[in-house]
Structures are given as C-alpha cells and as structure tokens.
Amino acid sequence: MSASALTLTDVSAGYGGHITVADVSLAVPAGARVAVIGANGAGKSTLLRTIAGELPLLAGEMRRCETCARMGYLPQTATVDRRFPISVYEFVAMGAWQRMGVFRRLSPAVRQSIDSALARTGLTAVSRRPIATLSGGQLQRARFARLILQDAAMLLLDEPFAGVDRPTRDALMQLIDGWHAQRRTTLVVLHDLELVRQRFELCLTVDDGHAQLTPTAELLTVRPTPADGSIARHDFLRNALRA
C-alpha cells in the first residue's frame, strides 16, 4: 500500500467560521482500512464531511488519487428521513444515480446490480417494503447496499455500526473486508476499540483540534500488567473511544 489514495496538507476543517480540526497533514495509503477514532465532539464527522466535499476546506490542500475521485460517503443514520414514501428497492437504486443519472431508465445490467446488492446485504425478501417499515439494522444494510452500487474506490463511513445488533455489525464488517480485498480505501468512524485493534491497520485519531495517522499496532498496544500478569490494553487517550 505504498501509493496514497488521499493526501491532506495543512488542512483545517470546520463550519460556521469555526475551525474544529487544524493543520492536518497526512497521507492515507491506497487500499487501507482506516479507523477514525476520538471522543465525541472531537471533529471526526467534520473532518469526514470535509474529505467528502460536503464542507469546504477552511485552509490547506486536499488531493485524491485519480481512481479515488470515485468516492462513497455514508453519513450517520440520523440523516435518513424514513417518512419518504419509497420502497427498499427504490432506496437502494439511488446508488446507481451517480453513474447513470436520475432520469434514465434502469437497464437490465443495473437491475441485476441492484438485485446483487440486495442479496449481499440480506434484503432481498424485504425489497418491496417501504423503508419506513425497516428496523435500524435493516436500514443500515440498505444504506450499505446503496454504497455497493456506487462502485467507489474510496468509502467514508461515519459510525456505520451505531444502533445495530452484533449479527448486522458482523455482516457489514464483512462488506468492508471485501472492499479491502478489492483494494478500496475505507475510512470508518468507530468507537469499538477491540474491532479497531482486530480489523483496521491504521488509526486516524482526532483530538484536541488535531488529527494524525498512526499504525494501529503502535497506537493500541497490548502490555502485561505487573500486578497480576494479565493483559492490559493501552489506548492513546483516556476517554478517546468513549461512545
């Protein structure tokens, strides 16, 4: 993973004229799984929204590799209005709009891609139901299915496992692992320290107005406790991963 998918140079991010994260300089290797971690309110979502282009850069420079210009962004679940009168199938099909346009008819190939995305996320049986009837876990699966259709080389996921049960989390994590196997770059906001340690090779820590990229093995070390010989986990800040 030597090539950089994303490079930030002296970047400052924020909104409303207020800088939340300042002077960020880092390079994310292509194909990396990056856990974005830090305390609530530290600026993780703001930084992700800036990378996604939803918020303007307040300072600095951001560069993405040519392939990673195709980017998929999954904001927090609260951004979805369940009252919108569409089916799960129609909701997922929106993921194809970026490639084919809003008003074009769905070709047989696109319909096959939609069916495949629904199958991969376990939603085939509920595809004709209104999105208002979905559980929180099913809605998140539908949002992942929509991401699959975007066929993005870089994926930005803001707390994708918040409010879902363990089987749903494991199923969605398998999709992220699959994207990693395809050398797609993923940045994922997480609070589960054990999941970060086991499945993400890099951590983008956001704290006290600053952000840095660190190998997970360096940041989250496992050390023996002298008192009883048990294994103790060391985290980079005492409250950084508090949900």
matplotlib code that plots the C-alpha trace (Angstrom):
import matplotlib.pyplot as plt

x = [0.0, 2.7, 0.6, -1.5, -5.3, -5.7, -3.3, -4.0, -1.6, -2.1, -5.8, -8.2, -11.8, -14.9, -18.2, -19.8, -16.5, -15.3, -12.2, -12.7, -9.6, -6.5, -3.2, -3.8, -1.1, -1.2, -1.3, -3.7, -2.3, -4.5, -6.4, -6.0, -8.7, -8.5, -10.4, -11.3, -11.3, -11.6, -14.0, -17.5, -17.4, -13.7, -14.3, -14.4, -17.6, -16.5, -13.2, -15.0, -17.6, -14.7, -13.0, -16.3, -16.7, -19.8, -17.9, -15.4, -11.7, -11.0, -7.3, -4.7, -4.9, -6.5, -5.6, -7.1, -5.6, -7.4, -9.2, -10.2, -12.1, -15.0, -15.9, -18.8, -19.9, -22.2, -23.2, -24.7, -28.1, -30.0, -29.7, -32.2, -35.9, -37.8, -41.1, -40.1, -42.6, -40.2, -39.5, -36.3, -35.6, -36.0, -33.9, -31.0, -31.4, -30.5, -26.9, -26.8, -27.9, -24.3, -23.3, -26.4, -28.2, -31.5, -34.0, -32.6, -34.4, -32.8, -31.1, -31.2, -27.5, -28.2, -31.3, -29.0, -26.5, -29.4, -30.5, -27.0, -26.5, -29.8, -28.7, -25.3, -26.9, -29.6, -32.5, -34.0, -37.0, -37.9, -37.0, -40.6, -41.4, -41.5, -38.3, -40.4, -41.0, -37.3, -35.6, -32.5, -30.2, -32.2, -32.0, -28.2, -28.0, -30.0, -27.6, -24.6, -26.4, -26.7, -23.0, -22.2, -24.0, -21.8, -18.8, -16.5, -12.8, -12.8, -15.5, -16.1, -18.4, -19.5, -20.4, -21.9, -22.4, -24.2, -27.5, -27.2, -27.0, -24.0, -25.1, -25.7, -22.4, -20.6, -22.3, -21.5, -17.9, -17.6, -18.5, -15.8, -13.3, -14.4, -13.8, -10.3, -9.7, -10.5, -8.0, -10.7, -9.8, -12.1, -12.2, -14.6, -15.6, -15.7, -15.9, -15.3, -11.7, -11.5, -12.9, -10.3, -7.5, -8.5, -9.6, -8.0, -4.3, -4.3, -6.0, -6.8, -7.0, -8.9, -8.4, -7.9, -8.2, -5.6, -5.6, -2.8, -2.5, -0.8, -0.4, -2.9, -0.2, 1.7, -1.4, -3.2, -0.5, -1.1, 1.1, 1.3, 0.1, 2.9, 0.4, -1.3, 0.3, -2.9, -3.1, -4.0, -4.9, -3.3, -5.3, -3.9, -6.2, -8.1, -11.5, -10.9, -13.2, -16.0, -19.3]
y = [0.0, 2.5, 4.8, 7.5, 7.5, 10.7, 13.4, 16.3, 19.1, 21.7, 21.2, 22.9, 21.8, 23.2, 25.0, 28.3, 30.0, 27.9, 25.7, 22.2, 20.5, 22.4, 21.8, 18.2, 16.7, 13.0, 10.5, 7.6, 4.6, 3.2, 0.2, 0.8, 0.3, 3.3, 3.6, 7.2, 7.4, 10.1, 11.4, 12.6, 16.2, 16.0, 16.7, 13.3, 13.8, 17.3, 16.0, 13.2, 15.7, 17.9, 15.0, 14.0, 17.6, 18.4, 21.1, 23.4, 23.4, 26.3, 26.0, 23.8, 21.4, 18.0, 15.6, 12.3, 9.9, 9.7, 6.4, 7.6, 10.5, 8.0, 8.3, 7.0, 8.7, 7.2, 9.9, 9.0, 7.2, 10.1, 11.9, 9.4, 10.5, 7.3, 9.1, 9.4, 7.1, 4.8, 1.1, -0.5, -1.4, 2.3, 3.5, 1.2, 2.0, 5.6, 4.4, 3.9, 7.5, 8.9, 6.7, 6.8, 10.0, 10.5, 10.3, 7.4, 4.1, 1.2, -1.1, -4.9, -4.7, -2.1, -4.0, -7.1, -5.0, -3.8, -7.4, -8.4, -5.6, -6.5, -10.2, -9.3, -7.3, -9.8, -7.6, -9.5, -10.6, -7.1, -5.2, -4.2, -3.0, 0.8, 2.0, 3.2, -0.4, -1.3, -1.9, 0.1, -2.7, -3.3, 0.4, 0.3, -2.7, -0.8, 2.1, -0.2, -1.8, 1.7, 2.2, -1.0, 0.3, 3.5, 1.3, 3.8, 3.4, 5.3, 4.9, 7.2, 5.7, 7.7, 5.4, 2.7, 0.3, 2.7, 1.2, -2.1, -5.6, -7.8, -10.0, -6.9, -5.4, -8.6, -8.7, -5.1, -5.6, -8.4, -6.0, -3.6, -6.6, -7.3, -3.8, -4.0, -7.2, -5.3, -2.6, 0.0, 2.6, 2.9, 5.5, 4.4, 6.3, 3.8, 3.6, -0.2, -0.4, -4.2, -4.1, -1.4, -3.5, -6.6, -5.3, -1.9, -1.5, 2.3, 4.8, 8.4, 9.9, 13.2, 15.0, 18.5, 20.1, 17.9, 14.7, 12.2, 8.9, 6.1, 2.3, 0.6, -1.8, 1.3, 3.1, 0.3, -1.9, -4.9, -5.0, -7.3, -5.8, -6.2, -6.7, -9.8, -10.8, -10.2, -8.4, -4.7, -2.6, 0.8, 3.5, 6.8, 8.9, 8.0, 9.0, 8.9, 6.0, 6.8, 6.3]
z = [0.0, -1.0, -3.2, -1.5, -2.0, 0.0, 0.9, 3.3, 3.6, 6.4, 6.2, 8.6, 8.8, 10.5, 9.8, 10.5, 10.5, 13.5, 13.0, 14.6, 13.4, 12.2, 10.5, 9.4, 7.2, 6.4, 3.5, 3.5, 1.6, -1.2, -0.1, 3.6, 6.3, 8.5, 11.8, 12.6, 16.4, 19.1, 21.7, 20.8, 19.6, 18.7, 15.0, 13.4, 11.4, 10.5, 9.0, 7.2, 5.7, 4.6, 2.8, 1.2, -0.1, 2.0, 3.9, 2.2, 3.2, 5.6, 4.9, 3.3, 0.4, -0.2, -3.1, -4.0, -6.5, -9.8, -9.0, -5.6, -7.1, -7.2, -3.5, -1.5, 1.7, 4.4, 6.9, 10.3, 10.2, 11.6, 8.2, 6.6, 6.5, 6.9, 6.0, 2.4, 0.5, -1.4, -1.2, -0.1, -3.8, -4.9, -1.9, -2.9, -6.6, -5.8, -5.5, -9.3, -10.0, -9.7, -12.6, -14.8, -13.9, -12.1, -15.0, -17.0, -17.1, -15.2, -17.7, -17.2, -16.1, -13.5, -12.2, -11.9, -9.9, -7.6, -7.1, -6.3, -3.7, -2.0, -1.9, -0.5, 2.3, 3.1, 2.0, -1.0, 1.0, 2.1, -1.1, -1.9, 1.6, 2.4, 4.1, 7.0, 8.0, 8.3, 11.6, 12.3, 11.3, 8.0, 7.2, 7.6, 5.4, 2.8, 3.0, 2.5, -0.5, -2.0, -1.4, -3.2, -6.3, -6.3, -7.0, -5.3, -4.8, -1.5, 1.1, 4.1, 6.8, 9.8, 12.7, 10.5, 13.4, 15.7, 16.9, 15.1, 16.6, 16.5, 13.6, 11.5, 12.5, 11.6, 8.2, 7.4, 8.5, 6.1, 3.3, 4.5, 4.5, 0.9, -0.2, 1.4, -0.5, -3.7, -2.6, -2.0, 0.6, 3.7, 6.4, 9.2, 12.3, 15.2, 19.0, 19.4, 20.4, 20.0, 16.5, 15.6, 17.0, 15.2, 11.8, 11.0, 10.3, 10.6, 13.0, 12.2, 15.7, 16.2, 19.5, 20.8, 17.4, 15.8, 13.8, 12.9, 11.2, 13.2, 12.7, 14.9, 16.3, 17.6, 18.9, 20.6, 22.2, 24.5, 27.6, 30.7, 33.9, 36.5, 39.4, 38.2, 34.9, 33.0, 29.7, 29.8, 26.8, 26.3, 24.5, 23.2, 25.4, 28.5, 27.0, 23.3, 22.5, 24.8, 22.9]

ax = plt.figure().add_subplot(projection="3d")
ax.plot(x, y, z, "-o")
ax.set_aspect("equal")
plt.show()
